[in-house]
Amino acid sequence: MLAVSRKDVPESAAALEALCRAYWYPLYAYVRRCGQPPHDAQDLTQEFFHRLLEKRWLDSADRAKGKLRSFLIVALKNFMAHEWRRASAQRRGGGQSPVPFDTEFAESRLAADPSAGLAADETYDREWALTLLDLTVNRLRGEFLAAGKSGDFEALKGCLMAGRGMVDYATVANRLGVNAGAARVAVHRLRKRFRDVYREEISQTLADSTELDGELRHLAAALAGE
């Protein structure tokens, strides 16, 4: 994953693609909740990322405060209000998208979203939190794969979001081929590693590490619909 930091402005095509692929969906979901149809939402989101990098908006941001989450949504709102129509007219009939978004996937995800009644800003925060969770799970999966233990991850991943007292250790032990005690240790280690990686992923979106606990609380509230 691209280490998205406001201290480092990605300029290469590869960095742009990584940024888009990591964070496009929360922004796309916001645009759709604002009432834009799928095709316009796709064009708008793609053009926003193009301008974000081309105009070095991250470079001009106030690094002493703010979060990538907050910066991107404010920048997107400004783009929608002031630049979208002009940019669209300039690029109509030409220009190329930096990354072809999977609109079919996005629309199916939006249609299946149980929180469809949320306001656009609430949708954005919730999808941002879910994106960070996805990035965390994918990092963990990669770590297990690198260690030659992808099967163990598949056996354990269901325990990540299980509530206290809800883990069926006998079933986990059977899947892993170990005793119940070893299963408990494996689950504990995975959940601890998950928390550590999740914090790391969030930290990469913050200008100041002292904001981490506050951002964790904000994202937890967004996931809970508070």
BELUR-V879889 format. One record per residue. N is the residue number from 1. RES is the residue in three letters. SS is DSSP state (helix for helix, strand for strand, loop for the rest). NEAR is the number of other ideal C-beta (glycine too) atoms within 12 Angstrom. D_FIRST is the distance of its C-alpha to the first C-alpha in Angstrom with 1 decimal. Layout:
# BELUR-V879889
N,RES,SS,NEAR,D_FIRST / N,RES,SS,NEAR,D_FIRST
This chain:
# BELUR-V879889
1,MET,loop,25,0.0 / 2,LEU,loop,25,3.7 / 3,ALA,loop,21,6.2 / 4,VAL,loop,36,8.4 / 5,SER,strand,26,11.8 / 6,ARG,loop,32,15.2 / 7,LYS,loop,19,16.2 / 8,ASP,strand,20,14.2 / 9,VAL,loop,23,14.7 / 10,PRO,loop,29,12.6 / 11,GLU,loop,18,15.4 / 12,SER,loop,14,14.6 / 13,ALA,helix,17,14.4 / 14,ALA,helix,15,11.1 / 15,ALA,helix,25,9.6 / 16,LEU,helix,29,11.6 / 17,GLU,helix,24,10.6 / 18,ALA,helix,23,6.9 / 19,LEU,helix,35,8.4 / 20,CYS,helix,34,11.0 / 21,ARG,helix,27,9.4 / 22,ALA,helix,32,7.5 / 23,TYR,helix,42,10.8 / 24,TRP,helix,39,13.6 / 25,TYR,helix,38,15.3 / 26,PRO,helix,40,16.5 / 27,LEU,helix,45,17.9 / 28,TYR,helix,42,19.4 / 29,ALA,helix,43,21.0 / 30,TYR,helix,39,22.5 / 31,VAL,helix,38,24.0 / 32,ARG,helix,33,25.5 / 33,ARG,helix,28,26.9 / 34,CYS,loop,25,28.5 / 35,GLY,loop,14,30.5 / 36,GLN,loop,26,29.0 / 37,PRO,loop,14,29.4 / 38,PRO,helix,24,26.5 / 39,HIS,helix,19,27.0 / 40,ASP,helix,21,27.4 / 41,ALA,helix,32,24.4 / 42,GLN,helix,31,22.2 / 43,ASP,helix,29,23.8 / 44,LEU,helix,37,23.6 / 45,THR,helix,41,19.9 / 46,GLN,helix,35,19.1 / 47,GLU,helix,38,21.6 / 48,PHE,helix,43,20.2 / 49,PHE,helix,39,16.8 / 50,HIS,helix,31,18.9 / 51,ARG,helix,30,21.1 / 52,LEU,helix,39,18.4 / 53,LEU,helix,30,17.2 / 54,GLU,helix,22,20.7 / 55,LYS,loop,21,22.6 / 56,ARG,loop,16,20.2 / 57,TRP,loop,27,20.6 / 58,LEU,loop,31,18.0 / 59,ASP,loop,19,20.1 / 60,SER,loop,13,23.2 / 61,ALA,loop,25,21.9 / 62,ASP,loop,16,23.7 / 63,ARG,loop,19,21.4 / 64,ALA,loop,11,24.0 / 65,LYS,loop,14,23.4 / 66,GLY,loop,22,21.2 / 67,LYS,strand,34,17.8 / 68,LEU,helix,39,15.1 / 69,ARG,helix,37,16.2 / 70,SER,helix,26,19.8 / 71,PHE,helix,30,19.3 / 72,LEU,helix,37,17.7 / 73,ILE,helix,31,20.4 / 74,VAL,helix,24,23.2 / 75,ALA,helix,32,22.1 / 76,LEU,helix,37,22.0 / 77,LYS,helix,23,25.4 / 78,ASN,helix,18,26.8 / 79,PHE,helix,30,25.6 / 80,MET,helix,30,27.2 / 81,ALA,helix,15,30.4 / 82,HIS,helix,14,31.0 / 83,GLU,helix,25,29.1 / 84,TRP,helix,29,28.2 / 85,ARG,helix,17,31.7 / 86,ARG,helix,15,32.1 / 87,ALA,helix,24,28.8 / 88,SER,helix,24,29.5 / 89,ALA,helix,14,32.9 / 90,GLN,helix,15,31.8 / 91,ARG,helix,22,29.4 / 92,ARG,loop,12,31.5 / 93,GLY,loop,8,32.4 / 94,GLY,loop,9,30.0 / 95,GLY,loop,17,26.5 / 96,GLN,loop,13,23.5 / 97,SER,loop,22,20.5 / 98,PRO,loop,29,17.2 / 99,VAL,loop,29,15.6 / 100,PRO,loop,18,18.0 / 101,PHE,loop,33,17.2 / 102,ASP,loop,18,18.4 / 103,THR,helix,29,21.3 / 104,GLU,helix,14,23.1 / 105,PHE,helix,19,20.4 / 106,ALA,helix,29,20.2 / 107,GLU,helix,21,24.0 / 108,SER,helix,13,24.4 / 109,ARG,helix,26,22.0 / 110,LEU,helix,28,23.9 / 111,ALA,helix,14,27.2 / 112,ALA,helix,11,26.4 / 113,ASP,loop,22,25.2 / 114,PRO,loop,12,27.9 / 115,SER,loop,25,27.4 / 116,ALA,loop,19,28.4 / 117,GLY,loop,12,31.0 / 118,LEU,loop,23,28.7 / 119,ALA,loop,18,28.9 / 120,ALA,helix,28,26.2 / 121,ASP,helix,23,24.9 / 122,GLU,helix,27,24.9 / 123,THR,helix,32,23.1 / 124,TYR,helix,35,20.3 / 125,ASP,helix,35,20.0 / 126,ARG,helix,37,20.1 / 127,GLU,helix,38,17.5 / 128,TRP,helix,39,15.2 / 129,ALA,helix,35,15.9 / 130,LEU,helix,26,15.5 / 131,THR,helix,36,12.0 / 132,LEU,helix,41,11.0 / 133,LEU,helix,28,13.0 / 134,ASP,helix,25,11.4 / 135,LEU,helix,32,7.8 / 136,THR,helix,34,10.0 / 137,VAL,helix,28,12.0 / 138,ASN,helix,23,9.5 / 139,ARG,helix,27,8.4 / 140,LEU,helix,35,12.2 / 141,ARG,helix,26,13.1 / 142,GLY,helix,17,11.2 / 143,GLU,helix,22,13.1 / 144,PHE,helix,25,16.3 / 145,LEU,helix,16,15.9 / 146,ALA,helix,12,15.6 / 147,ALA,loop,14,18.6 / 148,GLY,loop,10,20.5 / 149,LYS,loop,21,20.8 / 150,SER,helix,17,19.1 / 151,GLY,helix,16,22.5 / 152,ASP,helix,28,22.6 / 153,PHE,helix,31,19.4 / 154,GLU,helix,20,21.0 / 155,ALA,helix,26,24.2 / 156,LEU,helix,38,22.7 / 157,LYS,helix,29,20.0 / 158,GLY,helix,19,22.9 / 159,CYS,helix,34,23.8 / 160,LEU,loop,30,20.8 / 161,MET,loop,19,22.3 / 162,ALA,loop,19,25.9 / 163,GLY,loop,9,28.3 / 164,ARG,loop,9,30.3 / 165,GLY,loop,8,32.9 / 166,MET,loop,14,31.5 / 167,VAL,loop,25,29.9 / 168,ASP,loop,19,32.2 / 169,TYR,helix,26,32.0 / 170,ALA,helix,15,34.7 / 171,THR,helix,18,32.6 / 172,VAL,helix,33,29.5 / 173,ALA,helix,24,31.7 / 174,ASN,helix,15,33.2 / 175,ARG,helix,23,29.8 / 176,LEU,helix,27,28.8 / 177,GLY,loop,13,32.3 / 178,VAL,loop,20,32.9 / 179,ASN,loop,15,35.2 / 180,ALA,helix,18,34.6 / 181,GLY,helix,15,34.2 / 182,ALA,helix,20,31.4 / 183,ALA,helix,27,29.7 / 184,ARG,helix,22,29.9 / 185,VAL,helix,19,28.3 / 186,ALA,helix,30,25.4 / 187,VAL,helix,34,24.8 / 188,HIS,helix,20,25.1 / 189,ARG,helix,23,22.6 / 190,LEU,helix,35,20.0 / 191,ARG,helix,27,20.6 / 192,LYS,helix,17,20.5 / 193,ARG,helix,27,17.2 / 194,PHE,helix,32,15.9 / 195,ARG,helix,19,17.3 / 196,ASP,helix,18,15.9 / 197,VAL,helix,28,12.2 / 198,TYR,helix,34,12.9 / 199,ARG,helix,24,14.5 / 200,GLU,helix,23,11.7 / 201,GLU,helix,37,9.3 / 202,ILE,helix,33,12.4 / 203,SER,helix,26,13.3 / 204,GLN,loop,31,10.4 / 205,THR,loop,41,12.1 / 206,LEU,strand,33,15.5 / 207,ALA,loop,27,17.7 / 208,ASP,loop,21,19.9 / 209,SER,helix,19,19.1 / 210,THR,helix,13,22.5 / 211,GLU,helix,25,21.4 / 212,LEU,helix,22,19.2 / 213,ASP,helix,16,22.1 / 214,GLY,helix,18,23.2 / 215,GLU,helix,32,19.8 / 216,LEU,helix,25,19.8 / 217,ARG,helix,16,23.3 / 218,HIS,helix,26,22.6 / 219,LEU,helix,34,19.8 / 220,ALA,helix,20,22.1 / 221,ALA,helix,16,24.9 / 222,ALA,helix,29,23.0 / 223,LEU,helix,24,22.3 / 224,ALA,helix,14,26.0 / 225,GLY,loop,18,27.2 / 226,GLU,loop,15,29.0
